Amino acid sequence: MNTNQEPKKNTWKNVIPLISVAVPVFLLDQVSKWLVEKNIPYGTDYGQSLLWLFNLRHDRNSGAAFSILSGQRTLLIILTVLALVFIFLYYFRFQHIRWMQISLGFLLGGAVGNSIDRIFNENGEVVDFLQFAFWTAWPTFNIADISVCIGAGMLIVYLFQNRNQHQST
């Protein structure tokens, strides 16, 4: 047996961390959006919730972060499909690194959560409801947005810390 070969590992077993993060994020995102839609009328604040730092406000966004590409539903769906391809390509490249499995799980859960809104909501809008209260013009966001930010941050940290290792690959 060649000792330089890496032993084959069960790829399906390696999917568990990715799915363990993505599915709860997706479910939390969808349930929270549903609760907002049922309990907070569109365009209204629920009040300053947590120590006057946060508002719950039912908003909708037809664009990406900060309303970038607003009204470009088809383009945003295409970009999401490309992001999903990126997530899975990176997953298969880094499937044995727990940090990356978790990072990509956050990205996957958030991307799917917002894309479900874009596909199934009339006008392709995403439900947003979290808002910093001490910034008057700060946009609202949702659990999927938070998840994408966490996943992207983790991905950047990993790639930055390991940049010398991956320059030759």
Secondary structure, DSSP 4 states (H G I P E B T S, - for coil): --TTSPPP--HHHHHHHHHHHHHHHHHHHHHHHHHHHHHS-TT-EEEE-STTTEEEEEEEESSSGGGTTTT-HHHHHHHHHHHHHHHHHHHHHSTT-HHHHHHHHHHHHHHHHHHHHHHHSGGGPEEEEEEESSSTTPPPB-HHHHHHHHHHHHHHHHHHHTHHHHS--
